[in-house]
């Protein structure tokens, strides 16, 4: 089905069995003092069973260059020995093993290292790290070059087949490449990208000298997507310099810290968003070019290869979401792949706080060593509500061999997922609903739609476990004037239900009350429908999202011209909303033809369940309104815990 994707690819001296590369992604777990443990080996091995090559993320070549704690410390003399078991684990499943080598430069937080950041020039980065970096002396630059060489030698000693030089995303090699961060006047500066590539070229040559048998890959930006940064033409010049210095392949990424879009495509960013950049660079290079960035589906990867846009694809979060992505694609079972939904709060967003990654749709990330529960017998499990928590619980229970009945009051499963999918940033959630419908059928669970889950209905089914997953609903604030101005809760608006007074749907000049993700997505839905939108909230917009997602939402709101007001509503009138102005003090008025309440949510409660004589577990928003990741994780865990206790 995907003949090009599963054809061999040569990277210099190295042949890969196919053109799928597991992207290097830091995880926030799996290392102790730079040494990988069994959890990291299991995490990578699980995702490497059918890929051509796996790249282990960001082996830091020096203590001051580590962007996080949980990654290989390649300055240690014993890393060749310490990394060898990890390489063996990858080779045992047929994957080639590659180690990414890098130095964070000025993007390294002193909170991580306790050291002052370093850089080509004493220019602080635009975001993330405020402390001005120390400008590397010529001797210090040469010492970093030597550190890369030693790290490559240790990678070879460990048995790696390749190393990848990280020359993108605003890290040290990239900082030398970009005129925005490199204002040196010595041989490592210059007025052209080719001149500023001197540092990276020296690093690559030293790595080649110290590890001559390894394939050499360079990851660089096809576009920084930021003013004054590297553009596509500059990237071609840099890539040519690396190729002439011996690079066997180039991986084309994009973005730096603070750029919009980001290095990690998310929300409604286009799938495979960097492929066009890879195609642009490929036209100017003789070495293989690999595309990375939001590649979610095998068909999209195959199409890019068929067009000649790239020679291989680097797949990251899609393999976090479904470790069997490549296996299913190879078997022609692409429809069974659990979709990445691009929210990143649970993966990259966790790293902002130094926490381990997980995955919104795959709670087993990082728990690959934990055995699946083994049931001693089958039990009747009734799940009430077919939103994310309920769907996961029903599917999991069916897959474990239980007798499952899923009750859903509407005509189709999906619940909050379907509503959220009607907002522009979250359209990918429709794929998740479709995937769950297919998985539910395969698990043998019985789905009863148009059925309310009351205590009487549930009791008649004779369950041993009841999973309550009926979600939450918005609680409108107490205000005067609901009879004067059309009002919707966010659920009513997205469901297409009429307002309190009828009126245009969506309103032309709505005030959206709220600051969480629900409010931001709703505001964007109104704006992209042509509305002149005002967002009114006391909290910081996106307070319940990671910094990555918050900035992505705010960039979209700004592009759509959404006005933001800091305060709370006091009264609705026929002409708009009277509100407290927390910024200026006092009261103010904003004209509007409708108000959308997307603020506080409360769990929906089912009365009488304590009298059922069955184990009852509330999950997801029915337990406490939060996010998709919590809902799916709790739905799964409710069934696992019950099964272990049988």
Secondary structure, DSSP 4 states (H G I P E B T S, - for coil): --TTTTS-EEETTEEESSSEEEPP---S-SEETTEE-HHHHHHHHHH-SS-SEEEEEEEESSGGG-SSSSS-BTTSTTHHHHHHHHHHHHHHTT-EEEEEEE--GGGS-HHHHSS--EESSS---SSS--SPPEEPPHHHHHHHHHHHHHHHHHHHHHT-SEEEEEE-TTSHHHHHH-TTT----STT--SSHHHHTHHHHHHHHHHHHH-TTSEEEEEEES---STTS--HHHHHHHHHHHHHTT-SEEEEE---TT-SS-SS--TTPPTTTTHHHHHHHHTT-SSEEEEESS---HHHHHHHHHHTS-SEEEE-HHHHH-TTHHHHHHTT-GGGSPPP-S--TTTHHHHTTTPPP--SS-TTTT-TTSPPP--SS--EEEEE--SHHHHHHHHHHHHTT-EEEEE-SSSSTTTHHHHHTTSGGGTTHHHHHHHHHHHHHHHTPEEE-S----HHHHHTTT-SEEEE---EEE-----BTTTTS-EEEHHHHHHT--BTTB--SS-SSEEEE--SHHHHHHHHHHHHTT---EEEESSPTTTTS-HHHHHHHHHHHHHTT-EEEEEEEEEEETTEEEEEETTTSSEEEEE-SEEEE-S-EEE---TTGGGSSSEEEE-GGGTS---HHHHHHHHHHHHHHHHHH-
